[in-house]
Amino acid sequence: MAELNADLRSFPQLGLVFGIEGDNAKVLLRKSSFSGVTNHLLTALVLVVLAIVIWRLSEVVLIAFGGIVVATLIRTLAEPLARFKRLSSRFRLTIALLALLGLFGLLVWSFGYQVSAQAAELRELLPQQSRRVIAWLQQSDFGRTWMSSVKKWEIDSKTMGGLSAAAASFLGGTLEAILIGFLGVYFAFDPDLYVNGGLRLLPPARRPQVRRALVQAGIALRKWLMAQLAAMIAVGVLAGVGLALIGVPLALALGTLAALLEFIPVIGPIIFGVPAVLVAFSKGPRMAVYALLLYTAIQQLESNLIVPLLQRWAVEMPPVIGLLAVLASGILLGPVGIIFATPLAVITIALVKHLYVEDMLEKPQASAEST
């Protein structure tokens, strides 16, 4: 600021280029500086208020975001039909939706009974095996020492009384899943209605840039979703087939559980190892060791081969960012936030990249260097 004012006082012709005198330039620069600081403060205040509102309405926001994920899946499945020019967009989306529902119905019809029967048996087997593992650990000095350092598992009246709360939570989760599905259909069939409505809340000068950022965020989310579905299928098949080959009971249910938990970043694969080892323990400690080795091998393949290959095509995200996203989402948004931690991080990174890094940091610097 001082150097520019000195230049204007020393070189009157420079002030003439801008159509202002040196003293007037100083006042103008002060006003523009104050205006810039005010705009930044107002922007920060709006972001803080928006963050508070999102946090207070976290459940609604997560349901809406789940609908966006479902809408992205439907529109991605409809993309291959775009080469058929005679088909309208809504007709292509209808075909994709019917194909998705048909695939889900086929899977339920083919494996639904076996999975549900094995899941019911799994619910009865896990508490029995947990007690059996505790009893086995207490037979050795190391096991007794380790058990004394942690709280023992007990299936008492309080634990059984909590089953009603768990059932209520399951029912609530089912209703939320149905609501997410309906929202996904609405978002998929008419996304411009909601995007244009949101853009009208912004200044007209910022709308094109925000629209481009939203398009890039949608592309990133679509690539991540396709990569995640591929990883879920790969892990589920490896787990189910591997457990069946070594002779672990309920391999189909455990493979399905592994595929579903793969959607939850970081924590999901770890959670899967617990029921897999417990069920394998019903065949003896040696089988539990085999299941643990298989689980370790699958995790190594997933971490070092499957995910890196998929990330080359999809969105590259450092593991630390994914872990911090899980922690932040779990603290701020609860258990459901953990499920959507990674797609939220993917969209956040894309928006920050296009709206802040490129538009506010790199673009002004490039303009200054060109002049």
Backbone torsions as a table, in degrees:
resi	resn	phi	psi	omega
1	MET	NA	-49.8	-178.7
2	ALA	-64.3	-40.5	-179.8
3	GLU	-65.0	-38.9	179.9
4	LEU	-68.5	-39.7	176.9
5	ASN	-63.6	-40.9	178.3
6	ALA	-63.3	-39.7	178.3
7	ASP	-63.9	-38.7	179.9
8	LEU	-68.5	-35.2	177.9
9	ARG	-74.0	-34.5	-177.9
10	SER	-78.3	-30.6	-176.9
11	PHE	-125.1	89.9	-179.2
12	PRO	-58.9	-33.0	-178.9
13	GLN	-62.8	-27.3	177.2
14	LEU	-66.5	-37.4	175.6
15	GLY	-67.2	-32.4	179.2
16	LEU	-67.8	-30.7	178.2
17	VAL	-60.2	-39.7	179.1
18	PHE	-87.8	-3.2	179.1
19	GLY	76.7	24.0	-178.6
20	ILE	-138.3	154.3	175.0
21	GLU	-84.8	168.3	-177.1
22	GLY	-60.1	-48.7	-179.3
23	ASP	-66.1	-41.9	177.8
24	ASN	-64.7	-33.6	177.6
25	ALA	-64.1	-37.1	179.5
26	LYS	-63.3	-44.7	178.8
27	VAL	-63.7	-41.1	-179.7
28	LEU	-64.7	-40.2	179.2
29	LEU	-65.7	-38.8	177.4
30	ARG	-63.6	-41.6	179.8
31	LYS	-65.1	-43.2	-179.5
32	SER	-66.0	-37.7	177.8
33	SER	-64.4	-43.9	178.6
34	PHE	-64.0	-39.8	179.3
35	SER	-64.8	-39.5	178.4
36	GLY	-64.3	-42.5	177.9
37	VAL	-63.4	-41.5	179.2
38	THR	-62.0	-42.7	179.5
39	ASN	-62.8	-41.7	178.8
40	HIS	-64.8	-39.8	179.0
41	LEU	-66.4	-41.6	178.3
42	LEU	-65.0	-39.1	177.7
43	THR	-63.0	-43.9	178.6
44	ALA	-63.4	-40.1	179.1
45	LEU	-63.8	-42.4	179.0
46	VAL	-63.2	-42.2	179.3
47	LEU	-63.6	-39.4	178.9
48	VAL	-65.3	-45.7	178.9
49	VAL	-62.6	-41.1	179.0
50	LEU	-63.8	-41.1	178.2
51	ALA	-62.7	-40.3	179.2
52	ILE	-65.0	-42.9	179.9
53	VAL	-63.5	-43.4	179.2
54	ILE	-62.8	-40.2	-179.9
55	TRP	-65.7	-41.4	-179.9
56	ARG	-68.8	-31.4	179.2
57	LEU	-107.6	37.8	-172.8
58	SER	-60.2	-39.9	-177.9
59	GLU	-64.9	-42.3	178.2
60	VAL	-65.3	-42.5	-179.5
61	VAL	-62.5	-42.0	-179.5
62	LEU	-67.3	-38.6	176.8
63	ILE	-63.8	-43.5	177.7
64	ALA	-63.2	-40.1	179.0
65	PHE	-67.6	-37.5	173.9
66	GLY	-58.8	-39.3	175.2
67	GLY	-62.0	-37.4	177.4
68	ILE	-64.6	-40.0	178.4
69	VAL	-63.5	-43.9	178.5
70	VAL	-64.3	-41.9	178.0
71	ALA	-61.6	-39.5	177.4
72	THR	-62.2	-40.7	178.2
73	LEU	-62.9	-44.7	-178.7
74	ILE	-63.9	-45.5	-178.8
75	ARG	-68.5	-30.9	176.4
76	THR	-67.3	-41.4	178.2
77	LEU	-66.8	-26.3	-179.6
78	ALA	-83.8	-13.7	-176.6
79	GLU	-60.1	-42.3	179.6
80	PRO	-59.8	-20.8	-179.7
81	LEU	-83.7	-3.4	-177.7
82	ALA	-66.0	-22.3	-180.0
83	ARG	-70.9	-17.1	174.6
84	PHE	-86.2	92.9	-171.4
85	LYS	-64.0	-25.9	-176.8
86	ARG	-74.2	-17.7	-179.5
87	LEU	-84.6	130.2	177.8
88	SER	-72.9	164.6	-178.9
89	SER	-62.5	-43.5	-179.6
90	ARG	-65.5	-36.3	179.3
91	PHE	-68.3	-39.2	176.9
92	ARG	-63.2	-42.1	178.7
93	LEU	-64.9	-37.3	178.2
94	THR	-64.3	-42.1	177.7
95	ILE	-62.5	-43.2	-180.0
96	ALA	-64.3	-40.7	179.3
97	LEU	-65.4	-43.7	178.7
98	LEU	-65.2	-37.3	177.3
99	ALA	-65.1	-39.8	178.9
100	LEU	-65.6	-44.5	178.0
101	LEU	-65.8	-38.2	178.1
102	GLY	-65.2	-40.4	177.7
103	LEU	-64.1	-42.5	178.1
104	PHE	-63.0	-43.1	178.5
105	GLY	-64.2	-37.5	178.5
106	LEU	-65.1	-42.0	178.3
107	LEU	-64.3	-41.7	178.7
108	VAL	-64.6	-41.6	-178.8
109	TRP	-67.9	-35.8	-176.8
110	SER	-79.6	-43.1	-172.4
111	PHE	-122.7	-2.2	-174.2
112	GLY	-59.6	-46.4	-177.4
113	TYR	-65.4	-44.0	-179.2
114	GLN	-64.4	-43.5	-178.8
115	VAL	-65.7	-42.9	-179.0
116	SER	-66.1	-40.1	178.5
117	ALA	-65.6	-43.1	178.8
118	GLN	-69.2	-32.9	177.4
119	ALA	-66.0	-39.8	176.6
120	ALA	-64.2	-40.8	177.3
121	GLU	-67.5	-33.9	179.2
122	LEU	-65.3	-39.3	178.5
123	ARG	-63.5	-35.3	178.4
124	GLU	-78.1	-30.6	-173.9
125	LEU	-79.5	-35.3	-174.8
126	LEU	-61.0	-47.7	177.6
127	PRO	-61.5	-39.1	178.5
128	GLN	-62.8	-43.6	-178.2
129	GLN	-70.9	-31.5	177.0
130	SER	-64.5	-41.3	177.2
131	ARG	-66.5	-37.5	180.0
132	ARG	-67.1	-39.0	177.7
133	VAL	-64.2	-40.8	178.6
134	ILE	-62.4	-44.8	179.2
135	ALA	-63.3	-38.4	179.0
136	TRP	-67.0	-39.2	179.2
137	LEU	-66.9	-33.4	-177.7
138	GLN	-73.3	-7.3	178.1
139	GLN	-79.5	-14.9	-179.1
140	SER	-116.0	157.7	178.5
141	ASP	-63.8	-42.4	179.2
142	PHE	-62.7	-42.9	179.9
143	GLY	-63.6	-41.2	178.7
144	ARG	-65.9	-37.9	178.1
145	THR	-64.6	-44.2	-178.9
146	TRP	-67.0	-40.2	-179.7
147	MET	-68.2	-30.4	179.0
148	SER	-71.1	-19.1	-178.9
149	SER	-90.4	-8.2	179.1
150	VAL	-127.5	164.2	179.9
151	LYS	-77.4	132.2	-179.0
152	LYS	-72.3	148.2	175.8
153	TRP	-84.3	131.7	179.6
154	GLU	-135.6	130.2	175.5
155	ILE	-98.7	88.7	-177.3
156	ASP	-113.8	-168.8	-176.5
157	SER	-64.8	-32.7	179.5
158	LYS	-67.9	-42.1	179.2
159	THR	-64.3	-43.1	179.0
160	MET	-66.7	-33.7	178.2
161	GLY	-66.1	-24.4	178.9
162	GLY	-75.5	-7.5	179.1
163	LEU	-64.7	-33.3	178.2
164	SER	-65.1	-40.4	176.9
165	ALA	-65.3	-38.9	177.6
166	ALA	-64.1	-39.3	178.3
167	ALA	-64.9	-41.1	177.8
168	ALA	-63.9	-40.0	177.9
169	SER	-64.7	-39.9	177.9
170	PHE	-62.9	-41.8	178.7
171	LEU	-63.8	-43.4	177.9
172	GLY	-62.6	-39.7	177.4
173	GLY	-64.9	-36.8	177.7
174	THR	-64.6	-43.2	178.6
175	LEU	-64.1	-40.2	177.7
176	GLU	-64.3	-39.1	178.4
177	ALA	-63.0	-41.1	177.5
178	ILE	-63.5	-42.6	178.5
179	LEU	-63.4	-40.5	177.0
180	ILE	-61.5	-39.5	177.9
181	GLY	-62.1	-45.2	178.7
182	PHE	-64.7	-42.5	177.6
183	LEU	-62.2	-39.1	178.4
184	GLY	-60.8	-38.9	178.2
185	VAL	-65.4	-45.2	178.7
186	TYR	-61.9	-46.4	-179.7
187	PHE	-63.5	-38.1	-176.6
188	ALA	-69.0	-38.8	-173.9
189	PHE	-81.4	-22.7	-178.8
190	ASP	-146.4	64.8	-177.8
191	PRO	-69.6	-32.7	-177.3
192	ASP	-62.1	-31.0	179.8
193	LEU	-60.3	-44.2	-177.0
194	TYR	-80.8	-35.2	177.9
195	VAL	-66.7	-47.8	179.8
196	ASN	-64.0	-36.5	177.2
197	GLY	-63.5	-40.2	177.1
198	GLY	-69.8	-36.7	-179.5
199	LEU	-67.9	-26.8	179.3
200	ARG	-66.9	-16.3	176.7
201	LEU	-79.1	-8.7	-177.9
202	LEU	-102.3	160.3	174.1
203	PRO	-61.0	143.4	-177.0
204	PRO	-56.0	-33.6	-178.2
205	ALA	-67.4	-25.1	-177.2
206	ARG	-93.1	-11.5	-173.1
207	ARG	-63.8	-44.7	179.8
208	PRO	-60.8	-42.3	-180.0
209	GLN	-64.5	-42.6	179.5
210	VAL	-66.8	-37.6	177.9
211	ARG	-62.2	-44.6	177.6
212	ARG	-62.5	-38.6	178.5
213	ALA	-64.8	-40.4	178.6
214	LEU	-65.3	-38.1	177.5
215	VAL	-63.1	-44.8	179.3
216	GLN	-65.7	-36.9	176.9
217	ALA	-65.3	-38.4	176.7
218	GLY	-64.5	-38.9	177.0
219	ILE	-64.2	-43.3	178.7
220	ALA	-62.4	-41.8	179.4
221	LEU	-65.3	-39.7	-179.9
222	ARG	-65.1	-43.6	178.7
223	LYS	-64.4	-42.5	179.2
224	TRP	-63.0	-41.3	-177.7
225	LEU	-63.8	-43.3	178.3
226	MET	-64.0	-41.7	177.7
227	ALA	-64.8	-38.9	-179.2
228	GLN	-67.9	-40.1	177.6
229	LEU	-63.7	-39.7	177.0
230	ALA	-63.7	-41.0	178.5
231	ALA	-65.9	-39.1	178.8
232	MET	-62.8	-44.2	179.9
233	ILE	-64.3	-43.9	-178.3
234	ALA	-63.0	-46.9	-179.0
235	VAL	-66.3	-41.5	179.7
236	GLY	-62.2	-43.4	179.4
237	VAL	-66.4	-44.4	179.5
238	LEU	-60.9	-43.8	-178.6
239	ALA	-67.9	-47.5	-178.0
240	GLY	-63.9	-47.1	-179.3
241	VAL	-67.6	-42.2	-179.5
242	GLY	-63.0	-45.0	179.2
243	LEU	-65.3	-37.0	178.3
244	ALA	-66.9	-38.1	-178.6
245	LEU	-67.3	-36.0	-179.0
246	ILE	-87.0	-3.2	173.8
247	GLY	92.2	22.5	178.1
248	VAL	-80.6	133.3	178.6
249	PRO	-66.0	160.5	174.6
250	LEU	57.9	39.4	-175.8
251	ALA	-65.2	-36.9	-178.7
252	LEU	-65.3	-45.1	179.1
253	ALA	-65.4	-40.5	179.6
254	LEU	-68.1	-36.6	176.1
255	GLY	-65.4	-41.0	176.1
256	THR	-63.0	-41.8	177.7
257	LEU	-62.7	-39.8	178.5
258	ALA	-63.2	-40.9	179.1
259	ALA	-64.9	-43.4	-179.4
260	LEU	-67.2	-41.8	-178.9
261	LEU	-70.8	-19.2	177.2
262	GLU	-64.4	-22.8	178.4
263	PHE	-68.8	-28.2	179.4
264	ILE	-83.6	117.7	-174.2
265	PRO	-69.5	145.0	172.3
266	VAL	65.1	-57.3	-172.9
267	ILE	-78.7	-37.1	-175.6
268	GLY	-56.4	-51.7	178.5
269	PRO	-60.7	-32.7	178.4
270	ILE	-69.0	-40.9	-179.9
271	ILE	-61.7	-37.5	-177.1
272	PHE	-61.3	-33.0	-177.2
273	GLY	-62.5	-28.7	-176.9
274	VAL	-67.0	-57.0	179.6
275	PRO	-65.6	-31.1	-180.0
276	ALA	-63.4	-44.9	-179.8
277	VAL	-70.1	-39.5	-179.7
278	LEU	-64.0	-43.2	178.7
279	VAL	-66.3	-41.0	178.4
280	ALA	-63.5	-28.7	-179.8
281	PHE	-65.9	-19.7	176.9
282	SER	-64.4	-20.7	176.1
283	LYS	-96.5	4.6	178.5
284	GLY	116.4	161.7	-179.8
285	PRO	-60.9	-34.0	-179.6
286	ARG	-64.1	-42.1	178.1
287	MET	-64.3	-35.5	176.6
288	ALA	-63.3	-38.5	177.2
289	VAL	-65.1	-41.4	177.8
290	TYR	-61.5	-43.0	179.1
291	ALA	-63.8	-39.1	178.4
292	LEU	-65.2	-41.0	177.1
293	LEU	-64.5	-41.5	177.5
294	LEU	-63.2	-43.4	178.2
295	TYR	-60.0	-42.8	178.9
296	THR	-63.5	-41.5	180.0
297	ALA	-64.7	-41.6	179.4
298	ILE	-64.4	-41.6	179.3
299	GLN	-65.3	-35.6	176.6
300	GLN	-66.6	-42.3	176.1
301	LEU	-63.0	-42.1	-178.9
302	GLU	-65.7	-41.0	-175.7
303	SER	-79.2	-34.3	-171.7
304	ASN	-106.2	-12.6	-177.8
305	LEU	-127.6	-57.2	-173.0
306	ILE	-66.8	-55.9	-177.0
307	VAL	-63.9	-46.5	177.8
308	PRO	-58.6	-40.5	178.1
309	LEU	-63.6	-40.8	179.8
310	LEU	-70.9	-35.5	-179.1
311	GLN	-69.5	-24.4	175.4
312	ARG	-62.0	-33.0	178.3
313	TRP	-89.9	-36.5	-176.0
314	ALA	-92.3	-136.2	-175.5
315	VAL	-99.3	126.0	176.7
316	GLU	-82.6	123.5	179.6
317	MET	-133.1	122.2	178.1
318	PRO	-59.0	143.4	-178.9
319	PRO	-57.5	-32.9	-179.7
320	VAL	-64.7	-40.2	178.8
321	ILE	-63.3	-42.5	177.7
322	GLY	-62.0	-42.1	179.6
323	LEU	-66.0	-43.9	178.1
324	LEU	-64.4	-35.2	177.5
325	ALA	-64.3	-40.2	177.6
326	VAL	-63.9	-45.6	-179.4
327	LEU	-63.3	-46.3	-178.6
328	ALA	-65.0	-43.6	179.9
329	SER	-65.9	-38.2	178.2
330	GLY	-65.1	-39.8	-179.1
331	ILE	-72.6	-43.6	-173.9
332	LEU	-85.4	-36.6	-170.9
333	LEU	-115.0	-5.9	176.6
334	GLY	87.7	-169.0	-176.8
335	PRO	-59.6	-37.8	179.6
336	VAL	-66.1	-32.2	177.3
337	GLY	-62.5	-32.2	177.8
338	ILE	-64.3	-37.9	-178.9
339	ILE	-62.5	-41.3	-177.1
340	PHE	-99.3	18.5	-176.1
341	ALA	-63.0	-47.4	-176.0
342	THR	-68.3	-48.0	177.1
343	PRO	-62.6	-33.6	174.1
344	LEU	-62.9	-41.1	178.3
345	ALA	-65.9	-38.9	179.4
346	VAL	-60.9	-46.9	-179.7
347	ILE	-68.1	-40.1	179.7
348	THR	-62.4	-44.0	179.2
349	ILE	-62.3	-42.5	179.8
350	ALA	-64.0	-43.2	-179.7
351	LEU	-67.2	-43.0	178.6
352	VAL	-62.9	-40.2	-179.5
353	LYS	-61.5	-46.1	-173.1
354	HIS	-87.2	-30.4	-176.7
355	LEU	-94.4	-26.3	-176.9
356	TYR	-112.5	-55.3	-175.1
357	VAL	-65.8	-53.0	-176.0
358	GLU	-76.6	-41.5	-172.6
359	ASP	-82.3	-36.5	-173.6
360	MET	-104.5	-25.2	-177.8
361	LEU	-104.4	-55.3	-173.3
362	GLU	-80.3	-36.5	-177.6
363	LYS	-65.1	-47.5	177.0
364	PRO	-62.3	-36.9	179.2
365	GLN	-65.5	-41.7	177.8
366	ALA	-64.4	-38.0	178.7
367	SER	-66.2	-39.6	179.5
368	ALA	-66.3	-39.8	179.9
369	GLU	-68.0	-34.2	179.9
370	SER	-70.0	-29.7	179.2
371	THR	-85.0	NA	NA
